[in-house]
Amino acid sequence: MKAFFLSYNQAVTDRVNRMLDELGVRGFTRWGLTEGRGSYTGEPHYGTHAWPSMNSSILAIVEDEKIPQLLDAVRAIDATTEQQGSRAFVWDITEAM
């Protein structure tokens, strides 16, 4: 099992939801309002007057074989919305209950 974490601009929420549905990722936790700033490029997402956009983030625990599909789907979203600054991370899950 792997933990799949995705932080993305709220503007692409519909695309992220569609990605999860199409790839059969049913269980996840979403944080509706997360702030952030990209490591290299893009504008901050702080929800302030100066930087009004906001991020959302999800965490899903999925089978190992779904990770390449998820990462490819995020790359496809990010390629058309590069300034929105989606970022995905994957960790090994050693135990779950």
KOLTOR-940342 format. One record per residue (C-alpha): z negated, x negated, y; chain; residue in three letters. Coordinates in steps of 0.5 Angstrom, whole numbers, plus 500, padded with zeros to 3 digits. Layout:
# residues N
{z:Z	x:X	y:Y	chain:A	res:ALA}
...
END
This chain:
# residues 97
{z:500	x:500	y:500	chain:A	res:MET}
{z:501	x:498	y:507	chain:A	res:LYS}
{z:499	x:500	y:514	chain:A	res:ALA}
{z:504	x:502	y:519	chain:A	res:PHE}
{z:502	x:502	y:526	chain:A	res:PHE}
{z:507	x:504	y:531	chain:A	res:LEU}
{z:506	x:504	y:539	chain:A	res:SER}
{z:512	x:507	y:543	chain:A	res:TYR}
{z:513	x:511	y:549	chain:A	res:ASN}
{z:512	x:518	y:549	chain:A	res:GLN}
{z:519	x:520	y:551	chain:A	res:ALA}
{z:521	x:518	y:544	chain:A	res:VAL}
{z:516	x:522	y:541	chain:A	res:THR}
{z:521	x:527	y:538	chain:A	res:ASP}
{z:525	x:521	y:535	chain:A	res:ARG}
{z:519	x:518	y:532	chain:A	res:VAL}
{z:517	x:525	y:529	chain:A	res:ASN}
{z:524	x:526	y:526	chain:A	res:ARG}
{z:524	x:519	y:523	chain:A	res:MET}
{z:517	x:520	y:520	chain:A	res:LEU}
{z:520	x:527	y:517	chain:A	res:ASP}
{z:526	x:524	y:514	chain:A	res:GLU}
{z:523	x:518	y:511	chain:A	res:LEU}
{z:517	x:523	y:508	chain:A	res:GLY}
{z:511	x:520	y:512	chain:A	res:VAL}
{z:507	x:526	y:512	chain:A	res:ARG}
{z:500	x:523	y:513	chain:A	res:GLY}
{z:499	x:519	y:519	chain:A	res:PHE}
{z:494	x:519	y:525	chain:A	res:THR}
{z:497	x:519	y:532	chain:A	res:ARG}
{z:493	x:517	y:539	chain:A	res:TRP}
{z:497	x:521	y:544	chain:A	res:GLY}
{z:495	x:517	y:550	chain:A	res:LEU}
{z:495	x:509	y:549	chain:A	res:THR}
{z:496	x:504	y:555	chain:A	res:GLU}
{z:500	x:498	y:554	chain:A	res:GLY}
{z:504	x:493	y:556	chain:A	res:ARG}
{z:510	x:489	y:553	chain:A	res:GLY}
{z:509	x:482	y:551	chain:A	res:SER}
{z:516	x:479	y:554	chain:A	res:TYR}
{z:519	x:485	y:557	chain:A	res:THR}
{z:519	x:492	y:560	chain:A	res:GLY}
{z:514	x:496	y:564	chain:A	res:GLU}
{z:507	x:497	y:563	chain:A	res:PRO}
{z:505	x:504	y:561	chain:A	res:HIS}
{z:498	x:505	y:564	chain:A	res:TYR}
{z:499	x:513	y:566	chain:A	res:GLY}
{z:497	x:511	y:574	chain:A	res:THR}
{z:501	x:512	y:580	chain:A	res:HIS}
{z:504	x:506	y:580	chain:A	res:ALA}
{z:506	x:506	y:572	chain:A	res:TRP}
{z:506	x:513	y:570	chain:A	res:PRO}
{z:509	x:513	y:563	chain:A	res:SER}
{z:504	x:513	y:557	chain:A	res:MET}
{z:505	x:511	y:550	chain:A	res:ASN}
{z:503	x:514	y:544	chain:A	res:SER}
{z:501	x:510	y:537	chain:A	res:SER}
{z:501	x:512	y:530	chain:A	res:ILE}
{z:498	x:509	y:524	chain:A	res:LEU}
{z:500	x:511	y:517	chain:A	res:ALA}
{z:499	x:508	y:510	chain:A	res:ILE}
{z:505	x:508	y:506	chain:A	res:VAL}
{z:508	x:505	y:500	chain:A	res:GLU}
{z:510	x:498	y:500	chain:A	res:ASP}
{z:518	x:500	y:499	chain:A	res:GLU}
{z:518	x:505	y:505	chain:A	res:LYS}
{z:516	x:499	y:510	chain:A	res:ILE}
{z:524	x:497	y:511	chain:A	res:PRO}
{z:526	x:504	y:512	chain:A	res:GLN}
{z:521	x:505	y:517	chain:A	res:LEU}
{z:522	x:498	y:521	chain:A	res:LEU}
{z:530	x:499	y:521	chain:A	res:ASP}
{z:529	x:506	y:524	chain:A	res:ALA}
{z:524	x:504	y:529	chain:A	res:VAL}
{z:529	x:498	y:531	chain:A	res:ARG}
{z:535	x:504	y:531	chain:A	res:ALA}
{z:530	x:508	y:536	chain:A	res:ILE}
{z:529	x:501	y:540	chain:A	res:ASP}
{z:536	x:499	y:540	chain:A	res:ALA}
{z:538	x:505	y:544	chain:A	res:THR}
{z:531	x:506	y:548	chain:A	res:THR}
{z:530	x:498	y:549	chain:A	res:GLU}
{z:526	x:499	y:556	chain:A	res:GLN}
{z:521	x:504	y:553	chain:A	res:GLN}
{z:518	x:498	y:549	chain:A	res:GLY}
{z:517	x:501	y:542	chain:A	res:SER}
{z:513	x:496	y:537	chain:A	res:ARG}
{z:511	x:496	y:530	chain:A	res:ALA}
{z:506	x:492	y:526	chain:A	res:PHE}
{z:505	x:492	y:518	chain:A	res:VAL}
{z:498	x:490	y:515	chain:A	res:TRP}
{z:497	x:490	y:507	chain:A	res:ASP}
{z:492	x:495	y:505	chain:A	res:ILE}
{z:487	x:492	y:500	chain:A	res:THR}
{z:483	x:498	y:499	chain:A	res:GLU}
{z:483	x:506	y:500	chain:A	res:ALA}
{z:478	x:512	y:498	chain:A	res:MET}
END
